[in-house]
Amino acid sequence: MTPNPPGFIPPHNGYADLLAYQKAEVVYDITFRFTQRFLRRGDRTIDQMVQAARSGKQNIVEGSAAAGHSKEMEIKLTGVARASLEELLTDYRDYLRVRDLPLWDKDSREARFVRQLGHGTRVSFETYREFCETRPDAVVANIALCLIHQANYLLDQLMRQLERDFVQHGGLRERMGKARVQYRSGGGR
């Protein structure tokens, strides 16, 4: 009987457990509601902000799904997620700046409170719902900014981990070749 060939496609698609994804999903939910609540219908910024937030979230999903077949694609899509959230960060900063609204310092009492809210095993919009539905635009924009910074930090960490994993384990072609050699050496020719 021929032995089963060793597997070369690693587990993948665990994006829902990634804290970076959870934060990005909250950013999307807040952004969707923020644009509906504080921007005028027909403002092109609505589509741009919602799409940047969506891209931040969805590219994590797509990168995770591609991980088993292409480390390069996983890294690339994670980078696209990071870039999309950076674009959204600028949109929120612009919103505050052009309206002469305050931008919280990262060490402000309010920013520290938002960071504290996000500590937990599972992060969701529900944690922030009350604040996002009852506070004025400057507060909601600053909450979004805090969460984008957190998501970006986590995506930077994820990118470093993906880089280490690639250096240590290689990509699909390398794993395929190794699996084939192992199969042949086990008498499965």
MARLO-264846 format. One record per residue: residue number from 1; residue in one letter; x, y, z of N, C-alpha, C, O, CB in turn. Coordinates in steps of 0.02 Angstrom, whole numbers, plus 50000, padded with zeros to 5 digits. Glycine has a CB too. Layout:
BEGIN
{NUM; 'A'; {X; Y; Z}; {X; Y; Z}; {X; Y; Z}; {X; Y; Z}; {X; Y; Z}};
...
end
This chain:
BEGIN
{1; 'M'; {50042; 49941; 50000}; {50000; 50000; 50000}; {50044; 50062; 50000}; {50093; 50065; 50037}; {49952; 50000; 50061}};
{2; 'T'; {50026; 50111; 49960}; {50065; 50172; 49954}; {50047; 50219; 50011}; {49988; 50230; 50026}; {50052; 50206; 49886}};
{3; 'P'; {50098; 50247; 50044}; {50084; 50294; 50099}; {50053; 50358; 50072}; {50065; 50377; 50015}; {50149; 50310; 50138}};
{4; 'N'; {50012; 50389; 50114}; {49983; 50453; 50094}; {50038; 50505; 50087}; {50082; 50510; 50130}; {49929; 50477; 50145}};
{5; 'P'; {50037; 50545; 50034}; {50088; 50596; 50027}; {50079; 50649; 50082}; {50023; 50664; 50102}; {50085; 50630; 49957}};
{6; 'P'; {50136; 50675; 50107}; {50130; 50726; 50159}; {50094; 50788; 50132}; {50102; 50805; 50074}; {50200; 50745; 50186}};
{7; 'G'; {50056; 50820; 50175}; {50021; 50880; 50154}; {50067; 50939; 50146}; {50114; 50948; 50185}; {49966; 50896; 50203}};
{8; 'F'; {50055; 50979; 50096}; {50096; 51038; 50087}; {50055; 51103; 50087}; {50084; 51157; 50082}; {50135; 51033; 50022}};
{9; 'I'; {49990; 51097; 50093}; {49948; 51157; 50099}; {49933; 51167; 50173}; {49897; 51126; 50204}; {49881; 51150; 50056}};
{10; 'P'; {49960; 51221; 50202}; {49950; 51232; 50274}; {49879; 51254; 50289}; {49843; 51276; 50245}; {50000; 51284; 50300}};
{11; 'P'; {49859; 51248; 50352}; {49793; 51273; 50371}; {49789; 51347; 50356}; {49839; 51384; 50362}; {49779; 51259; 50446}};
{12; 'H'; {49730; 51370; 50337}; {49721; 51440; 50321}; {49648; 51460; 50331}; {49607; 51418; 50351}; {49743; 51455; 50248}};
{13; 'N'; {49633; 51522; 50319}; {49565; 51549; 50322}; {49540; 51557; 50393}; {49480; 51551; 50405}; {49518; 51504; 50283}};
{14; 'G'; {49585; 51570; 50440}; {49564; 51581; 50509}; {49559; 51655; 50525}; {49572; 51676; 50582}; {49613; 51549; 50556}};
{15; 'Y'; {49539; 51695; 50476}; {49538; 51768; 50484}; {49493; 51792; 50541}; {49509; 51841; 50574}; {49515; 51799; 50420}};
{16; 'A'; {49437; 51758; 50553}; {49389; 51782; 50604}; {49420; 51783; 50674}; {49397; 51821; 50717}; {49327; 51738; 50605}};
{17; 'D'; {49471; 51742; 50685}; {49504; 51741; 50750}; {49560; 51793; 50756}; {49585; 51805; 50811}; {49533; 51673; 50762}};
{18; 'L'; {49577; 51825; 50701}; {49630; 51875; 50703}; {49603; 51939; 50734}; {49551; 51965; 50714}; {49657; 51890; 50631}};
{19; 'L'; {49637; 51964; 50784}; {49617; 52027; 50816}; {49619; 52084; 50765}; {49578; 52130; 50768}; {49663; 52042; 50876}};
{20; 'A'; {49666; 52082; 50719}; {49669; 52134; 50667}; {49605; 52134; 50626}; {49579; 52187; 50609}; {49730; 52122; 50621}};
{21; 'Y'; {49579; 52075; 50609}; {49516; 52072; 50572}; {49458; 52098; 50614}; {49417; 52136; 50589}; {49502; 51999; 50550}};
{22; 'Q'; {49455; 52078; 50676}; {49401; 52100; 50720}; {49400; 52176; 50725}; {49347; 52207; 50722}; {49407; 52069; 50789}};
{23; 'K'; {49459; 52206; 50734}; {49463; 52280; 50737}; {49442; 52311; 50671}; {49406; 52360; 50670}; {49535; 52302; 50756}};
{24; 'A'; {49465; 52281; 50616}; {49447; 52308; 50550}; {49372; 52303; 50537}; {49342; 52347; 50506}; {49485; 52270; 50494}};
{25; 'E'; {49341; 52250; 50562}; {49269; 52243; 50555}; {49232; 52297; 50595}; {49182; 52325; 50571}; {49246; 52173; 50577}};
{26; 'V'; {49255; 52311; 50654}; {49226; 52365; 50695}; {49235; 52432; 50659}; {49189; 52473; 50657}; {49258; 52367; 50766}};
{27; 'V'; {49293; 52443; 50630}; {49306; 52505; 50593}; {49257; 52511; 50535}; {49230; 52565; 50523}; {49379; 52507; 50567}};
{28; 'Y'; {49245; 52457; 50500}; {49196; 52459; 50445}; {49127; 52477; 50472}; {49093; 52521; 50444}; {49194; 52391; 50409}};
{29; 'D'; {49105; 52443; 50525}; {49038; 52455; 50553}; {49031; 52528; 50575}; {48979; 52559; 50563}; {49025; 52408; 50611}};
{30; 'I'; {49082; 52554; 50609}; {49079; 52624; 50631}; {49079; 52671; 50572}; {49040; 52719; 50570}; {49139; 52640; 50677}};
{31; 'T'; {49121; 52657; 50523}; {49125; 52701; 50464}; {49060; 52703; 50426}; {49037; 52756; 50405}; {49182; 52679; 50418}};
{32; 'F'; {49029; 52645; 50416}; {48965; 52643; 50381}; {48914; 52688; 50417}; {48881; 52728; 50386}; {48938; 52570; 50377}};
{33; 'R'; {48910; 52680; 50482}; {48862; 52719; 50521}; {48881; 52793; 50524}; {48838; 52837; 50521}; {48856; 52691; 50592}};
{34; 'F'; {48946; 52806; 50530}; {48970; 52876; 50533}; {48950; 52913; 50469}; {48924; 52969; 50472}; {49047; 52877; 50543}};
{35; 'T'; {48963; 52882; 50412}; {48948; 52917; 50349}; {48874; 52928; 50340}; {48853; 52979; 50312}; {48976; 52877; 50289}};
{36; 'Q'; {48833; 52881; 50363}; {48760; 52888; 50358}; {48735; 52943; 50404}; {48688; 52980; 50388}; {48725; 52822; 50374}};
{37; 'R'; {48767; 52949; 50461}; {48743; 52995; 50512}; {48770; 53067; 50503}; {48733; 53115; 50516}; {48763; 52970; 50579}};
{38; 'F'; {48832; 53074; 50481}; {48863; 53140; 50483}; {48880; 53170; 50415}; {48896; 53229; 50411}; {48925; 53136; 50522}};
{39; 'L'; {48877; 53131; 50361}; {48891; 53159; 50295}; {48826; 53165; 50255}; {48779; 53125; 50265}; {48942; 53116; 50257}};
{40; 'R'; {48823; 53214; 50212}; {48763; 53225; 50172}; {48758; 53175; 50115}; {48808; 53159; 50083}; {48760; 53296; 50145}};
{41; 'R'; {48698; 53152; 50103}; {48684; 53107; 50048}; {48710; 53139; 49983}; {48699; 53198; 49970}; {48608; 53091; 50042}};
{42; 'G'; {48745; 53099; 49944}; {48774; 53124; 49882}; {48846; 53145; 49889}; {48880; 53156; 49838}; {48734; 53182; 49857}};
{43; 'D'; {48872; 53150; 49950}; {48942; 53167; 49961}; {48985; 53108; 49939}; {48976; 53053; 49964}; {48955; 53185; 50036}};
{44; 'R'; {49030; 53119; 49893}; {49073; 53065; 49867}; {49117; 53035; 49922}; {49139; 52977; 49916}; {49117; 53091; 49811}};
{45; 'T'; {49129; 53073; 49974}; {49170; 53047; 50029}; {49138; 52986; 50062}; {49174; 52943; 50088}; {49181; 53102; 50081}};
{46; 'I'; {49072; 52982; 50060}; {49038; 52925; 50090}; {49062; 52861; 50058}; {49085; 52815; 50093}; {48961; 52932; 50082}};
{47; 'D'; {49058; 52857; 49992}; {49080; 52796; 49957}; {49154; 52783; 49968}; {49174; 52726; 49979}; {49066; 52803; 49882}};
{48; 'Q'; {49195; 52836; 49966}; {49267; 52826; 49975}; {49283; 52799; 50044}; {49324; 52753; 50050}; {49304; 52892; 49964}};
{49; 'M'; {49252; 52827; 50095}; {49267; 52804; 50163}; {49241; 52733; 50175}; {49276; 52691; 50203}; {49236; 52852; 50215}};
{50; 'V'; {49181; 52719; 50153}; {49152; 52653; 50162}; {49193; 52601; 50123}; {49205; 52546; 50149}; {49078; 52651; 50139}};
{51; 'Q'; {49213; 52617; 50062}; {49253; 52570; 50023}; {49322; 52558; 50053}; {49347; 52502; 50052}; {49259; 52594; 49951}};
{52; 'A'; {49353; 52611; 50080}; {49418; 52602; 50112}; {49411; 52557; 50174}; {49452; 52513; 50186}; {49449; 52671; 50132}};
{53; 'A'; {49358; 52568; 50213}; {49346; 52527; 50272}; {49332; 52455; 50252}; {49357; 52408; 50282}; {49287; 52555; 50313}};
{54; 'R'; {49291; 52446; 50199}; {49275; 52379; 50175}; {49338; 52344; 50149}; {49348; 52285; 50162}; {49222; 52383; 50120}};
{55; 'S'; {49379; 52380; 50112}; {49440; 52352; 50085}; {49487; 52330; 50141}; {49521; 52279; 50137}; {49475; 52402; 50039}};
{56; 'G'; {49490; 52370; 50194}; {49532; 52352; 50251}; {49511; 52285; 50280}; {49553; 52243; 50298}; {49529; 52405; 50305}};
{57; 'K'; {49447; 52275; 50285}; {49420; 52213; 50313}; {49424; 52155; 50263}; {49448; 52101; 50280}; {49346; 52223; 50335}};
{58; 'Q'; {49401; 52166; 50203}; {49395; 52112; 50154}; {49463; 52086; 50130}; {49469; 52027; 50113}; {49355; 52136; 50095}};
{59; 'N'; {49513; 52129; 50127}; {49578; 52104; 50105}; {49611; 52059; 50157}; {49653; 52018; 50139}; {49624; 52163; 50090}};
{60; 'I'; {49593; 52067; 50220}; {49617; 52020; 50271}; {49584; 51952; 50257}; {49618; 51900; 50261}; {49599; 52045; 50343}};
{61; 'V'; {49520; 51953; 50242}; {49484; 51891; 50226}; {49514; 51857; 50165}; {49530; 51797; 50167}; {49408; 51905; 50214}};
{62; 'E'; {49523; 51895; 50112}; {49549; 51867; 50050}; {49621; 51842; 50059}; {49639; 51790; 50032}; {49546; 51919; 49993}};
{63; 'G'; {49661; 51880; 50095}; {49730; 51858; 50108}; {49733; 51793; 50147}; {49773; 51749; 50133}; {49768; 51912; 50145}};
{64; 'S'; {49689; 51788; 50196}; {49686; 51727; 50236}; {49664; 51667; 50193}; {49691; 51612; 50200}; {49638; 51736; 50295}};
{65; 'A'; {49616; 51679; 50150}; {49592; 51625; 50106}; {49647; 51603; 50057}; {49651; 51544; 50040}; {49530; 51647; 50068}};
{66; 'A'; {49688; 51650; 50035}; {49741; 51634; 49987}; {49803; 51604; 50020}; {49846; 51577; 49986}; {49761; 51696; 49949}};
{67; 'A'; {49806; 51607; 50086}; {49867; 51588; 50123}; {49891; 51517; 50108}; {49952; 51506; 50104}; {49855; 51594; 50196}};
{68; 'G'; {49846; 51471; 50100}; {49866; 51402; 50089}; {49899; 51391; 50022}; {49938; 51343; 50014}; {49807; 51357; 50094}};
{69; 'H'; {49885; 51433; 49974}; {49911; 51423; 49907}; {49964; 51475; 49887}; {50005; 51462; 49843}; {49855; 51426; 49857}};
{70; 'S'; {49964; 51532; 49920}; {50011; 51584; 49901}; {50027; 51630; 49959}; {49987; 51673; 49978}; {49985; 51625; 49843}};
{71; 'K'; {50086; 51619; 49988}; {50109; 51664; 50041}; {50119; 51734; 50014}; {50106; 51784; 50048}; {50175; 51638; 50073}};
{72; 'E'; {50142; 51738; 49952}; {50152; 51803; 49920}; {50085; 51842; 49917}; {50083; 51901; 49933}; {50182; 51796; 49850}};
{73; 'M'; {50032; 51808; 49897}; {49967; 51840; 49892}; {49941; 51859; 49962}; {49912; 51913; 49970}; {49917; 51794; 49857}};
{74; 'E'; {49952; 51816; 50011}; {49930; 51831; 50079}; {49965; 51895; 50104}; {49932; 51939; 50132}; {49946; 51772; 50127}};
{75; 'I'; {50030; 51899; 50093}; {50068; 51958; 50115}; {50045; 52020; 50077}; {50036; 52073; 50106}; {50143; 51946; 50105}};
{76; 'K'; {50035; 52012; 50012}; {50014; 52069; 49970}; {49945; 52095; 49992}; {49936; 52155; 50000}; {50011; 52048; 49896}};
{77; 'L'; {49898; 52051; 50002}; {49830; 52072; 50021}; {49828; 52100; 50092}; {49788; 52146; 50105}; {49782; 52013; 50015}};
{78; 'T'; {49868; 52074; 50136}; {49873; 52103; 50203}; {49900; 52174; 50199}; {49878; 52219; 50235}; {49917; 52060; 50250}};
{79; 'G'; {49948; 52185; 50154}; {49974; 52252; 50142}; {49921; 52299; 50112}; {49919; 52358; 50129}; {50033; 52249; 50096}};
{80; 'V'; {49879; 52273; 50068}; {49825; 52313; 50039}; {49775; 52332; 50094}; {49751; 52388; 50096}; {49789; 52274; 49982}};
{81; 'A'; {49760; 52285; 50139}; {49716; 52300; 50196}; {49745; 52357; 50236}; {49710; 52404; 50255}; {49705; 52238; 50240}};
{82; 'R'; {49809; 52354; 50250}; {49844; 52405; 50290}; {49841; 52473; 50254}; {49827; 52524; 50286}; {49918; 52385; 50303}};
{83; 'A'; {49853; 52473; 50189}; {49852; 52535; 50151}; {49781; 52565; 50149}; {49774; 52626; 50152}; {49877; 52523; 50079}};
{84; 'S'; {49731; 52523; 50143}; {49662; 52547; 50142}; {49643; 52580; 50208}; {49610; 52632; 50209}; {49614; 52490; 50127}};
{85; 'L'; {49664; 52550; 50262}; {49649; 52580; 50327}; {49688; 52645; 50338}; {49664; 52690; 50371}; {49665; 52530; 50383}};
{86; 'E'; {49747; 52649; 50310}; {49786; 52711; 50314}; {49750; 52767; 50275}; {49749; 52824; 50298}; {49857; 52701; 50287}};
{87; 'E'; {49723; 52750; 50218}; {49683; 52798; 50179}; {49623; 52822; 50220}; {49609; 52882; 50223}; {49659; 52767; 50113}};
{88; 'L'; {49589; 52775; 50253}; {49531; 52793; 50294}; {49552; 52836; 50353}; {49516; 52883; 50372}; {49496; 52729; 50319}};
{89; 'L'; {49609; 52821; 50382}; {49636; 52862; 50437}; {49642; 52935; 50415}; {49624; 52980; 50452}; {49704; 52834; 50460}};
{90; 'T'; {49668; 52945; 50355}; {49675; 53013; 50329}; {49608; 53046; 50317}; {49600; 53105; 50329}; {49716; 53011; 50264}};
{91; 'D'; {49559; 53007; 50294}; {49491; 53035; 50284}; {49462; 53061; 50350}; {49434; 53115; 50352}; {49445; 52982; 50253}};
{92; 'Y'; {49469; 53022; 50403}; {49443; 53044; 50468}; {49482; 53105; 50494}; {49451; 53151; 50520}; {49448; 52987; 50519}};
{93; 'R'; {49548; 53105; 50485}; {49587; 53164; 50506}; {49565; 53225; 50466}; {49558; 53280; 50494}; {49663; 53151; 50496}};
{94; 'D'; {49555; 53216; 50401}; {49533; 53272; 50360}; {49465; 53298; 50383}; {49454; 53358; 50387}; {49528; 53251; 50286}};
{95; 'Y'; {49420; 53252; 50399}; {49353; 53270; 50423}; {49360; 53317; 50484}; {49328; 53369; 50487}; {49312; 53207; 50441}};
{96; 'L'; {49401; 53297; 50531}; {49410; 53337; 50591}; {49445; 53403; 50576}; {49423; 53456; 50600}; {49451; 53297; 50643}};
{97; 'R'; {49497; 53401; 50536}; {49537; 53461; 50521}; {49496; 53515; 50486}; {49497; 53573; 50507}; {49596; 53443; 50479}};
{98; 'V'; {49460; 53497; 50433}; {49425; 53548; 50394}; {49365; 53576; 50432}; {49338; 53629; 50413}; {49402; 53519; 50328}};
{99; 'R'; {49343; 53543; 50484}; {49287; 53567; 50525}; {49311; 53598; 50591}; {49270; 53614; 50634}; {49239; 53510; 50538}};
{100; 'D'; {49377; 53604; 50597}; {49407; 53631; 50659}; {49384; 53594; 50721}; {49371; 53624; 50773}; {49390; 53705; 50666}};
{101; 'L'; {49380; 53528; 50715}; {49361; 53485; 50771}; {49424; 53455; 50802}; {49474; 53447; 50767}; {49312; 53429; 50748}};
{102; 'P'; {49422; 53440; 50866}; {49482; 53415; 50900}; {49501; 53344; 50879}; {49459; 53301; 50867}; {49472; 53417; 50975}};
{103; 'L'; {49566; 53334; 50874}; {49596; 53268; 50863}; {49626; 53247; 50929}; {49670; 53282; 50956}; {49649; 53269; 50804}};
{104; 'W'; {49604; 53190; 50955}; {49630; 53168; 51020}; {49703; 53149; 51015}; {49725; 53117; 50967}; {49589; 53109; 51045}};
{105; 'D'; {49740; 53168; 51065}; {49808; 53144; 51072}; {49806; 53070; 51091}; {49759; 53049; 51126}; {49848; 53186; 51126}};
{106; 'K'; {49854; 53032; 51070}; {49852; 52959; 51084}; {49853; 52943; 51158}; {49831; 52889; 51179}; {49909; 52925; 51049}};
{107; 'D'; {49879; 52989; 51198}; {49882; 52977; 51270}; {49827; 53014; 51309}; {49829; 53017; 51370}; {49949; 52998; 51297}};
{108; 'S'; {49779; 53042; 51272}; {49724; 53077; 51305}; {49682; 53028; 51345}; {49682; 52968; 51332}; {49681; 53115; 51254}};
{109; 'R'; {49645; 53054; 51392}; {49601; 53013; 51433}; {49551; 52976; 51388}; {49537; 52917; 51399}; {49563; 53056; 51485}};
{110; 'E'; {49524; 53010; 51338}; {49474; 52980; 51293}; {49504; 52923; 51252}; {49474; 52870; 51246}; {49445; 53034; 51247}};
{111; 'A'; {49563; 52935; 51224}; {49596; 52883; 51184}; {49613; 52822; 51226}; {49604; 52765; 51204}; {49660; 52911; 51150}};
{112; 'R'; {49637; 52834; 51286}; {49652; 52778; 51331}; {49588; 52738; 51348}; {49590; 52677; 51353}; {49685; 52803; 51396}};
{113; 'F'; {49532; 52774; 51356}; {49468; 52741; 51370}; {49448; 52696; 51312}; {49426; 52639; 51322}; {49413; 52793; 51384}};
{114; 'V'; {49455; 52721; 51250}; {49437; 52681; 51191}; {49482; 52620; 51187}; {49458; 52565; 51173}; {49443; 52723; 51126}};
{115; 'R'; {49546; 52628; 51199}; {49591; 52571; 51198}; {49571; 52519; 51250}; {49572; 52459; 51237}; {49664; 52593; 51209}};
{116; 'Q'; {49553; 52543; 51309}; {49533; 52498; 51363}; {49469; 52459; 51345}; {49463; 52400; 51361}; {49521; 52538; 51429}};
{117; 'L'; {49422; 52493; 51311}; {49361; 52459; 51290}; {49376; 52399; 51245}; {49340; 52349; 51247}; {49315; 52508; 51253}};
{118; 'G'; {49428; 52405; 51205}; {49444; 52353; 51157}; {49482; 52294; 51183}; {49496; 52247; 51147}; {49482; 52382; 51102}};
{119; 'H'; {49499; 52296; 51248}; {49534; 52238; 51276}; {49484; 52184; 51292}; {49437; 52195; 51330}; {49574; 52259; 51340}};
{120; 'G'; {49493; 52128; 51263}; {49448; 52072; 51274}; {49464; 52017; 51225}; {49505; 52026; 51180}; {49375; 52093; 51269}};
{121; 'T'; {49431; 51961; 51234}; {49445; 51905; 51190}; {49412; 51912; 51122}; {49438; 51887; 51072}; {49423; 51841; 51223}};
{122; 'R'; {49357; 51946; 51119}; {49321; 51954; 51056}; {49298; 52027; 51051}; {49265; 52052; 51096}; {49259; 51905; 51051}};
{123; 'V'; {49317; 52060; 50998}; {49300; 52130; 50988}; {49245; 52136; 50936}; {49249; 52104; 50884}; {49363; 52171; 50967}};
{124; 'S'; {49194; 52176; 50951}; {49141; 52186; 50901}; {49113; 52257; 50907}; {49129; 52294; 50954}; {49084; 52134; 50911}};
{125; 'F'; {49073; 52276; 50860}; {49043; 52342; 50859}; {49001; 52354; 50922}; {48996; 52411; 50946}; {48999; 52351; 50798}};
{126; 'E'; {48972; 52302; 50949}; {48929; 52309; 51008}; {48966; 52344; 51066}; {48935; 52379; 51105}; {48904; 52241; 51031}};
{127; 'T'; {49030; 52334; 51071}; {49070; 52366; 51123}; {49067; 52442; 51117}; {49070; 52477; 51168}; {49143; 52343; 51119}};
{128; 'Y'; {49060; 52467; 51056}; {49063; 52539; 51043}; {48996; 52569; 51022}; {48990; 52630; 51014}; {49114; 52552; 50989}};
{129; 'R'; {48947; 52527; 51013}; {48882; 52550; 50985}; {48854; 52611; 51021}; {48837; 52661; 50988}; {48832; 52493; 50988}};
{130; 'E'; {48848; 52607; 51086}; {48817; 52663; 51123}; {48852; 52729; 51109}; {48820; 52780; 51098}; {48818; 52648; 51198}};
{131; 'F'; {48919; 52728; 51109}; {48957; 52789; 51097}; {48948; 52814; 51026}; {48942; 52874; 51014}; {49031; 52777; 51112}};
{132; 'C'; {48948; 52768; 50978}; {48943; 52786; 50908}; {48874; 52810; 50887}; {48866; 52846; 50838}; {48964; 52728; 50864}};
{133; 'E'; {48824; 52789; 50925}; {48755; 52809; 50908}; {48731; 52870; 50947}; {48680; 52899; 50930}; {48708; 52751; 50919}};
{134; 'T'; {48767; 52889; 51000}; {48742; 52944; 51041}; {48790; 53004; 51046}; {48769; 53058; 51067}; {48729; 52920; 51110}};
{135; 'R'; {48852; 52996; 51026}; {48901; 53050; 51033}; {48905; 53091; 50969}; {48886; 53068; 50915}; {48970; 53022; 51052}};
{136; 'P'; {48931; 53152; 50976}; {48938; 53195; 50916}; {48992; 53170; 50869}; {49032; 53126; 50886}; {48953; 53267; 50937}};
{137; 'D'; {48993; 53199; 50809}; {49038; 53177; 50756}; {49111; 53176; 50776}; {49147; 53129; 50758}; {49029; 53220; 50696}};
{138; 'A'; {49135; 53227; 50813}; {49205; 53229; 50832}; {49224; 53169; 50875}; {49278; 53141; 50868}; {49221; 53294; 50869}};
{139; 'V'; {49180; 53150; 50920}; {49194; 53093; 50964}; {49195; 53028; 50924}; {49240; 52987; 50932}; {49140; 53089; 51020}};
{140; 'V'; {49146; 53019; 50880}; {49142; 52957; 50841}; {49203; 52952; 50794}; {49232; 52899; 50786}; {49076; 52954; 50800}};
{141; 'A'; {49221; 53008; 50762}; {49280; 53008; 50718}; {49343; 52990; 50756}; {49384; 52952; 50732}; {49288; 53077; 50684}};
{142; 'N'; {49350; 53016; 50816}; {49409; 53000; 50857}; {49409; 52928; 50880}; {49462; 52896; 50885}; {49413; 53047; 50916}};
{143; 'I'; {49350; 52901; 50896}; {49346; 52830; 50913}; {49369; 52788; 50853}; {49408; 52741; 50861}; {49272; 52810; 50933}};
{144; 'A'; {49345; 52806; 50794}; {49366; 52770; 50733}; {49441; 52775; 50724}; {49474; 52726; 50707}; {49329; 52798; 50671}};
{145; 'L'; {49469; 52834; 50734}; {49541; 52843; 50727}; {49580; 52798; 50775}; {49629; 52767; 50756}; {49560; 52916; 50738}};
{146; 'C'; {49557; 52795; 50837}; {49590; 52751; 50886}; {49590; 52679; 50863}; {49640; 52643; 50867}; {49556; 52757; 50955}};
{147; 'L'; {49532; 52657; 50838}; {49526; 52587; 50815}; {49566; 52574; 50752}; {49594; 52520; 50744}; {49452; 52570; 50803}};
{148; 'I'; {49570; 52622; 50707}; {49611; 52614; 50647}; {49684; 52607; 50666}; {49720; 52564; 50640}; {49601; 52674; 50598}};
{149; 'H'; {49706; 52649; 50713}; {49776; 52643; 50736}; {49789; 52574; 50765}; {49841; 52544; 50753}; {49792; 52697; 50789}};
{150; 'Q'; {49741; 52548; 50804}; {49749; 52481; 50833}; {49752; 52428; 50778}; {49795; 52384; 50779}; {49692; 52466; 50882}};
{151; 'A'; {49706; 52432; 50730}; {49705; 52384; 50675}; {49770; 52387; 50635}; {49798; 52335; 50617}; {49644; 52397; 50628}};
{152; 'N'; {49794; 52448; 50621}; {49856; 52455; 50583}; {49915; 52426; 50622}; {49958; 52392; 50592}; {49870; 52529; 50568}};
{153; 'Y'; {49918; 52438; 50686}; {49971; 52409; 50727}; {49969; 52332; 50722}; {50020; 52299; 50712}; {49965; 52432; 50801}};
{154; 'L'; {49909; 52304; 50729}; {49901; 52231; 50725}; {49919; 52205; 50656}; {49948; 52151; 50650}; {49829; 52212; 50744}};
{155; 'L'; {49901; 52241; 50604}; {49919; 52220; 50536}; {49994; 52223; 50526}; {50023; 52180; 50492}; {49883; 52264; 50483}};
{156; 'D'; {50028; 52273; 50554}; {50101; 52277; 50550}; {50132; 52216; 50584}; {50179; 52186; 50558}; {50127; 52342; 50583}};
{157; 'Q'; {50105; 52197; 50642}; {50128; 52138; 50678}; {50117; 52075; 50635}; {50160; 52031; 50631}; {50093; 52131; 50746}};
{158; 'L'; {50058; 52071; 50605}; {50042; 52013; 50563}; {50089; 52009; 50504}; {50112; 51955; 50486}; {49969; 52017; 50539}};
{159; 'M'; {50104; 52066; 50473}; {50151; 52066; 50416}; {50220; 52040; 50437}; {50251; 52001; 50400}; {50157; 52137; 50386}};
{160; 'R'; {50243; 52060; 50495}; {50308; 52036; 50519}; {50305; 51960; 50531}; {50353; 51924; 50515}; {50329; 52072; 50584}};
{161; 'Q'; {50249; 51936; 50558}; {50241; 51864; 50569}; {50239; 51826; 50503}; {50269; 51773; 50497}; {50177; 51850; 50610}};
{162; 'L'; {50203; 51853; 50454}; {50200; 51820; 50388}; {50269; 51817; 50356}; {50287; 51768; 50324}; {50151; 51858; 50342}};
{163; 'E'; {50307; 51870; 50365}; {50376; 51872; 50338}; {50418; 51818; 50372}; {50454; 51781; 50338}; {50407; 51942; 50349}};
{164; 'R'; {50414; 51813; 50438}; {50452; 51761; 50474}; {50431; 51691; 50452}; {50473; 51648; 50440}; {50443; 51768; 50551}};
{165; 'D'; {50365; 51681; 50446}; {50340; 51615; 50425}; {50366; 51597; 50355}; {50385; 51540; 50343}; {50264; 51615; 50425}};
{166; 'F'; {50367; 51645; 50310}; {50391; 51631; 50243}; {50465; 51613; 50244}; {50486; 51565; 50212}; {50379; 51692; 50197}};
{167; 'V'; {50505; 51651; 50281}; {50576; 51637; 50284}; {50589; 51568; 50314}; {50632; 51531; 50291}; {50613; 51691; 50326}};
{168; 'Q'; {50551; 51550; 50366}; {50560; 51485; 50399}; {50533; 51426; 50359}; {50564; 51373; 50357}; {50528; 51487; 50467}};
{169; 'H'; {50475; 51435; 50327}; {50441; 51378; 50297}; {50436; 51381; 50221}; {50417; 51332; 50189}; {50373; 51372; 50325}};
{170; 'G'; {50452; 51438; 50192}; {50448; 51444; 50119}; {50377; 51452; 50094}; {50329; 51460; 50132}; {50480; 51385; 50087}};
{171; 'G'; {50373; 51448; 50028}; {50308; 51455; 49996}; {50283; 51388; 49971}; {50311; 51336; 49986}; {50313; 51504; 49939}};
{172; 'L'; {50230; 51391; 49933}; {50197; 51330; 49909}; {50243; 51287; 49866}; {50246; 51226; 49876}; {50135; 51349; 49869}};
{173; 'R'; {50279; 51317; 49820}; {50323; 51278; 49776}; {50375; 51239; 49816}; {50389; 51181; 49802}; {50358; 51323; 49724}};
{174; 'E'; {50404; 51272; 49865}; {50454; 51239; 49907}; {50423; 51181; 49946}; {50452; 51127; 49950}; {50486; 51289; 49955}};
{175; 'R'; {50364; 51192; 49974}; {50330; 51139; 50011}; {50309; 51082; 49965}; {50312; 51024; 49985}; {50269; 51167; 50048}};
{176; 'M'; {50289; 51098; 49905}; {50269; 51046; 49857}; {50330; 51003; 49839}; {50325; 50941; 49838}; {50239; 51078; 49793}};
{177; 'G'; {50386; 51036; 49826}; {50447; 50998; 49809}; {50469; 50954; 49866}; {50488; 50896; 49856}; {50503; 51046; 49790}};
{178; 'K'; {50467; 50981; 49926}; {50486; 50943; 49986}; {50439; 50883; 49995}; {50462; 50828; 50011}; {50485; 50987; 50049}};
{179; 'A'; {50375; 50893; 49986}; {50326; 50839; 49993}; {50339; 50785; 49941}; {50334; 50725; 49957}; {50254; 50867; 49986}};
{180; 'R'; {50356; 50805; 49881}; {50369; 50756; 49828}; {50431; 50715; 49844}; {50432; 50654; 49834}; {50377; 50792; 49760}};
{181; 'V'; {50483; 50748; 49868}; {50545; 50713; 49887}; {50531; 50664; 49944}; {50554; 50607; 49943}; {50600; 50763; 49908}};
{182; 'Q'; {50492; 50686; 49993}; {50476; 50642; 50049}; {50435; 50582; 50026}; {50445; 50527; 50049}; {50437; 50681; 50103}};
{183; 'Y'; {50390; 50593; 49981}; {50349; 50539; 49954}; {50392; 50488; 49918}; {50385; 50427; 49927}; {50295; 50567; 49906}};
{184; 'R'; {50437; 50513; 49876}; {50481; 50468; 49838}; {50527; 50428; 49884}; {50540; 50369; 49873}; {50522; 50507; 49786}};
{185; 'S'; {50553; 50461; 49935}; {50599; 50426; 49980}; {50563; 50375; 50023}; {50595; 50331; 50052}; {50636; 50477; 50024}};
{186; 'G'; {50497; 50380; 50028}; {50458; 50332; 50067}; {50437; 50272; 50027}; {50397; 50232; 50051}; {50397; 50366; 50096}};
{187; 'G'; {50461; 50266; 49965}; {50445; 50207; 49925}; {50381; 50213; 49886}; {50354; 50162; 49862}; {50442; 50148; 49968}};
{188; 'G'; {50354; 50273; 49878}; {50291; 50280; 49844}; {50297; 50291; 49769}; {50249; 50312; 49737}; {50253; 50338; 49873}};
{189; 'R'; {50356; 50277; 49740}; {50365; 50288; 49667}; {50328; 50240; 49626}; {50331; 50244; 49564}; {50437; 50285; 49649}};
end
